[in-house]
């Protein structure tokens, strides 16, 4: 399995901190946001290679960071230098596939989120299902639901529908940006894009795929911290204490 880290965004709501520096490498406690995620993923023993896709503007920052890691990291440059010219997460995923010619199962994670639980349980869940899988959590706020990817899930955890930023959310199940795709499903990215799949939000591919393949959604066993602006970053720095492995 390869782990693809989506890290090509420009985090404009965190300016000036991220005007010339990538959000995933901001520090929370003794580690960067990205290190909290990847240290846990590496501990699972399930991932053979970590692939980080960056924009061109921040590539040197990621190159310097990668040089300090004890495990293999492949950097992919999407060639963009401004928020206005960004490719979008789905196109970035496709670019990484083309660059690496990967035929492996794929764990796709956003590089700017933190979790207070280990992803090992999610990877075990996906291995048991033998299918593409995501996670879900209950979001009571209607206003927050309108800004998220929302899932309709049956009694067996199978996703029946996924919509991004709907003005009328169909459920209270939110999908955070952590996705496991089987190699067969990951290989359908070009098909999805050619069919008109939206490319900005990473969940758009999931929305396309779950109408054509079996995808399951595991209920999250803990909390996700989404660092979206300066205020939320300061709150996370005060509150986050790392991963609690149950």
Secondary structure, 3 states (H helix, E strand, C coil): CEEEEEECCCCHHHCCCCCCCCHHHCEECCEEHHHHHHHHHHHHCCCCEEEEEECCCCHHHHHHHHCCCCCCEEEEECCCCCHHHCCCHHHHHHHHHHHHCCCCCEEEEECCEEECECCHHHHHHHHHHCCEEEEEEECCCHHHHCCCEEEEECCCCEEEEEEECCCCCCCCEECCCEEEECHHHHCCHHHHHHCCCCCCCCHHHHHHHCCCCCEEEEECCCCEEECCCHHHHHHHHHHCCCCECC
